[in-house]
Amino acid sequence: QVQLQQSGPGRVKPSQTLSLTCVISGDSVSSNSATWNWIRESPSRGLEWLGRTYFRSKWHNDYSVSVKSRITINPDPSKNQFSLHVTSVTPEDTAVYFCAREGLGDAFDMWGQGTMVTVSS
Amino acid sequence: QSVLTQPPSASETPGQRVTISCSGSSSNIGGNYVYWYHQIPGTAPKLLIYRNYQRPSGVPDRFSGSKSGTSASLAISGLRSEDEGVYYCAAWDDSLSGFYVFGTGTKVTVL
């Protein structure tokens, strides 16, 4: 059974970097059939896909144009996890952040529990 | 921010049928699969429908999805109290606006 367990701080100061980790059990971050995604949800922007990392003979990353200049998603095969880093955060980055697997039928079929991140001084 | 438009709310009595629409464009729904998710407040979304109409194991056949052109719909028949929550459509988008887009969400209330 696949499970995704998120961790990371619930509060980040403006202009700093938001960092979250998603630990995978029951699957592999190096899977040749899945991708590993970060999605956030806020009242103002709704559900917003941020980006993904995946392995297909080599590592690939795709990012949403809305955050592309500030976001990095890194896989860590040694720990079977992947992480999200968003630089230069503002209050607009306040949201619930989810990690998710793109698996069955190219859908997000497994989700982490969500992490509420508040950007505030 | 959302590029897929849904009605904000829908309601019906138990046992009845409710249908939720999702309107997009040629760069998303028109050329790609549609997905549906159900979210109970405070929890992560749960996959209901993938590739327009297919149901994951464990999702009852009361839920059905369809797509026509640049629009899609989700029908819930035999409505039950546990069906309450917010339903989101989603699709991959081929335009520069992003790779994956979600709908605005429809809150379903069982009266």
Interface residues (C-beta under 8 A of the other chain):
Chain A: N37 S44 R45 G46 L47 E48 W49 R52 D62 S64 V65 S66 F98 A100 L104 G105 D106 A107 F108 D109 W111 G112 Q113 G114
Chain B: Q1 S2 Y33 Y35 Y37 T43 A44 P45 K46 L47 Y50 R51 Q54 P56 Y88 A90 W92 L96 S97 G98 F99 Y100 V101 F102 T104 G105
